[in-house]
Amino acid sequence: MIESTAETVRDTTAEEVDAIATAAAAAAAPWAAMALTDRAAVLRGVADRLDAHAAELVPLAMRETHLAEPRLLGELRRTSFQLRLFAQLVLDGDFLDVRIDTADPEWPMGAPRPDLRRMNVALGPVVNFAASNFPFAFSVAGGDTASALAAGCPVIVKASPGHPLLSRAVGNLIDQTLAEYGAPGRTFGLVFGRDAGVRALTHPAVAAAAFTGSTAGGRALYDLASRRPVPIPFYGELGSINPVFVTPEAAGTQAAEIASGLLTAVSASAGQLCTKPGLVAIPEEAPLFSALAELIRERPVPTGEMLNAEIAGGFARAVERVRAHPNVELLAGGGPDEAMLLATTARTVLKDPDALLHEMFGPATLLVSYRHTGELLELARSVGGQLTVSIFGDRVDDTVRALTAAAVSAAGRVLWNSWPTGLSVTFAQQHGGPYPATTAPTTTSVGTAAIARFLRPVTYQSVPEDLLPLELRTDNPLSVPRSVNGARPR
């Protein structure tokens, strides 16, 4: 059973953080050295425990986050699924990226090639700053924890203040699983409180950090990680407006479908999704404007409660900042627990981007009317770094090609006639983008490629077989996938 919890969780002391980090450092080498089958078994074991305790975890999450039961059940299913997906990735062994170049005295560069053997190794202890809006999937046992453990790294989670009791309950389940499978002690640690998170991030034993949250908070932590005596990688997902560009043709032929889809995307989870579309570019006088207004008049779109008072306050301030602009009007909605549609023009945004191109983390979006496709393309090229860019069109033409090129420059995921919410955990997923969407645009925090954040390559040159890791030995006793002299054996 899950241990009973008090109604409050105290902050972790500085001495406790130091002990947790020191223990994680001691666990790093033995955890990384555990057989891949054992590491995968731990990940599957955590998934099994989460599923087995769903009846206790979901009500606890409901009380702390105000999220609905169906949403939380789906999120818990996603969380256990991604743990099992990473377990399979570990078993496959591809993440090690083993490459062997045998010695070649006739190497064409003009000098003999030595024997070179390269593979990925775990970075070491990782601090994961849990998110508030996904109490399972981006929290204690979420994707950052799963990918770091899969890479062979101990994990210290800084719990979200939005769901501390749930965080402690899930942490207990992870501890129980690690003990059951004989993992090194303190392969996992959990800390509470802002000061504890900062101390963990700056502890000399910590080798990397992952973060999902606000731009201001993430940037502050990123700067701390960079200013350490030994800087460490900081993989921060900070914020995104996820712009949507609707071509003139699509605005006419898909008006009803786009209107309905937009309201659903903006209102889901009270707009508290990092992929919520926060700006939608539509041609002037498009039927879409009237379709949206009519939809809201017919049935105001309920959004549910915000996660907590701090997020609600941040959303209110962000909306007020946009609404204060003299060329922004309230188009529809905005009542208690209703989606809000604001409206302005492309020329206004282009003239004053600092005031209008920023995230409103909640159930609101800004409709931006453009006069011609030239203005649409100028807007698309000015939005800055994003997690996603969506394009709605009826046909592939020069405008769509130019929009796609602008989207690729701005974002890590480009969508065609679809909405960015409902992020799928897959092998090909990319959840990241140029700053300020993330601090590391070459990586993803969702999908199996997320494991690469917590690995680094090492090459062994002319090293005797007895000193090589098993994965690099000539007879390949572990049967891991690898390339030899640039080719993969069939």
Summary of the structure (lengths in Angstrom):
residues: 490
radius of gyration: 24.4
end to end distance: 47.9
largest distance: 78.0
contacts: 1728
relative contact order: 0.13
helix: 44%
strand: 18%
